[in-house]
Amino acid sequence: MSANPITKDYSHFEDLHIGQVIDLGQTKVTKQMIVEFASKFDPFPFHLDEEYAKKSLLGGLCASGWHTAALAIKACLDNFPNKLASGGGLGFENIKWKKPLMVNDIIGGTVTISNMRRSASNPQWGIITLNFDVCNQRGETIMLMTLNNLVDVRNPSAKLEEA
């Protein structure tokens, strides 16, 4: 039983396995979504001004890479079985924006658990590695990233397994 009553019914470290795949579902990205995010967090003109964006290398209004990453994280959490008893991210690695996320694109893709280990110094935590492969509606990869995340351990007194 989880020590945290809020996450007792969530997916804990013991419920997960290497190779597990989470489908990100589909999210349609609108002009309004792009402009609102960019206005607050990434105000480059190719995220805000359609005419400027058409003349840019990107060829049209596109979402910020950080917006793409935020949408992918939200989709992962929305589609995770039984929610994830997450303690927070430990950082991104190898984030790559392969293609721009354009107005009216529909993004989806998968997240795969590629590594898991218990924390030796804090046994109430497990650390999982999530590999994101985010695609557009044409199946083209638009972003790859790896996230290491803390996850509650349901039974911290259980023996640590060797990874």
C-alpha positions as CSV (number, residue, x, y, z in Angstrom):
1,M,0.0,0.0,0.0
2,S,1.3,3.4,-0.9
3,A,2.4,5.6,1.9
4,N,0.8,8.6,0.1
5,P,-3.0,8.5,0.4
6,I,-3.4,10.8,-2.6
7,T,-1.5,8.5,-5.0
8,K,-2.7,5.1,-3.6
9,D,-4.6,4.2,-6.8
10,Y,-2.0,5.6,-9.2
11,S,0.6,3.6,-11.1
12,H,3.6,3.1,-8.8
13,F,7.2,2.0,-9.6
14,E,6.2,-1.7,-9.0
15,D,3.4,-1.4,-11.6
16,L,5.7,-0.4,-14.4
17,H,8.1,-2.4,-16.6
18,I,10.9,-1.8,-19.1
19,G,9.5,-1.8,-22.6
20,Q,6.0,-0.6,-21.5
21,V,4.6,1.7,-24.2
22,I,2.1,4.6,-23.5
23,D,0.2,5.8,-26.6
24,L,0.0,9.6,-26.6
25,G,-3.4,9.8,-28.2
26,Q,-4.0,12.7,-30.6
27,T,-4.0,16.4,-30.0
28,K,-4.9,18.9,-32.7
29,V,-2.8,22.1,-32.5
30,T,-4.6,25.3,-33.3
31,K,-3.4,28.7,-34.2
32,Q,-4.8,30.0,-30.9
33,M,-2.9,27.4,-28.9
34,I,0.4,28.3,-30.6
35,V,0.0,32.0,-30.3
36,E,-1.2,31.8,-26.6
37,F,1.8,29.7,-25.6
38,A,4.3,31.7,-27.6
39,S,3.0,35.0,-26.3
40,K,3.7,33.9,-22.7
41,F,6.8,31.7,-23.1
42,D,8.6,31.8,-26.5
43,P,7.7,35.1,-28.4
44,F,9.7,34.6,-31.5
45,P,7.9,36.0,-34.6
46,F,7.5,32.7,-36.4
47,H,5.4,31.6,-33.4
48,L,3.3,34.7,-33.4
49,D,3.1,36.4,-36.8
50,E,1.7,34.4,-39.8
51,E,3.1,36.7,-42.4
52,Y,6.6,36.7,-40.9
53,A,6.4,32.9,-40.4
54,K,5.5,32.3,-44.0
55,K,8.7,34.1,-45.1
56,S,10.8,32.2,-42.5
57,L,12.7,29.0,-42.9
58,L,9.7,27.3,-41.3
59,G,7.3,28.4,-44.0
60,G,4.4,29.0,-41.7
61,L,3.2,29.6,-38.2
62,C,4.6,26.8,-35.9
63,A,4.6,25.9,-32.3
64,S,7.5,26.5,-30.0
65,G,9.6,23.4,-29.4
66,W,8.9,23.9,-25.7
67,H,5.2,23.9,-26.5
68,T,5.6,20.6,-28.3
69,A,7.4,19.2,-25.3
70,A,4.7,20.5,-22.9
71,L,2.0,18.9,-25.1
72,A,3.8,15.6,-25.1
73,I,4.2,15.6,-21.3
74,K,0.5,16.4,-20.9
75,A,-0.5,13.7,-23.4
76,C,1.7,11.2,-21.6
77,L,0.2,11.9,-18.2
78,D,-3.4,12.0,-19.6
79,N,-2.9,8.6,-21.2
80,F,-0.9,6.8,-18.5
81,P,-2.8,3.9,-17.0
82,N,-4.2,4.8,-13.6
83,K,-2.3,8.1,-13.6
84,L,1.4,8.1,-12.6
85,A,2.5,8.6,-9.0
86,S,5.2,11.0,-10.2
87,G,7.5,12.9,-7.8
88,G,8.6,15.1,-10.7
89,G,11.1,15.1,-13.5
90,L,14.9,14.9,-13.0
91,G,15.7,16.4,-16.4
92,F,15.6,16.0,-20.1
93,E,18.2,14.5,-22.3
94,N,18.7,14.3,-26.0
95,I,15.8,16.6,-26.8
96,K,15.6,17.0,-30.6
97,W,13.0,18.9,-32.6
98,K,13.1,17.1,-36.0
99,K,10.3,18.9,-37.8
100,P,8.1,21.9,-36.9
101,L,4.7,21.5,-35.3
102,M,2.5,23.5,-37.6
103,V,-1.0,25.0,-37.2
104,N,-3.7,22.3,-37.5
105,D,-1.2,19.5,-37.2
106,I,-2.3,16.5,-35.1
107,I,0.4,15.2,-32.8
108,G,0.6,11.8,-31.2
109,G,3.2,9.1,-30.8
110,T,4.5,7.0,-28.0
111,V,6.4,7.0,-24.8
112,T,8.5,3.9,-23.9
113,I,9.9,3.1,-20.5
114,S,13.5,2.2,-21.3
115,N,15.1,2.0,-17.9
116,M,14.0,1.6,-14.3
117,R,16.0,1.6,-11.0
118,R,15.3,2.1,-7.3
119,S,17.0,5.0,-5.6
120,A,19.6,3.6,-3.2
121,S,19.7,6.7,-1.1
122,N,15.9,7.3,-1.1
123,P,14.1,3.9,-1.2
124,Q,10.7,5.6,-1.4
125,W,11.6,6.6,-5.0
126,G,12.1,4.8,-8.2
127,I,13.6,6.4,-11.3
128,I,12.2,5.6,-14.7
129,T,13.5,6.7,-18.1
130,L,10.8,7.7,-20.6
131,N,11.7,7.9,-24.3
132,F,9.3,10.1,-26.2
133,D,8.7,9.7,-30.0
134,V,6.3,12.4,-30.9
135,C,4.8,12.3,-34.5
136,N,2.5,14.4,-36.6
137,Q,-0.6,13.1,-38.4
138,R,1.6,12.0,-41.3
139,G,3.6,9.7,-39.0
140,E,6.7,12.0,-39.3
141,T,8.8,12.3,-36.1
142,I,8.6,15.9,-34.9
143,M,10.4,15.5,-31.6
144,L,12.4,13.0,-29.6
145,M,13.3,13.4,-26.0
146,T,14.3,11.4,-22.9
147,L,13.0,12.2,-19.5
148,N,14.1,10.7,-16.2
149,N,11.3,10.8,-13.7
150,L,10.9,10.0,-10.0
151,V,8.0,7.7,-9.2
152,D,6.6,6.7,-5.8
153,V,7.5,3.2,-4.6
154,R,4.5,1.4,-3.1
155,N,6.6,-0.6,-0.6
156,P,9.8,1.3,0.2
157,S,10.9,-1.4,2.7
158,A,10.9,-4.1,-0.1
159,K,14.4,-5.3,-1.0
160,L,16.1,-3.3,-3.8
161,E,16.4,-5.4,-7.0
162,E,19.6,-5.2,-9.0
163,A,19.2,-3.4,-12.3
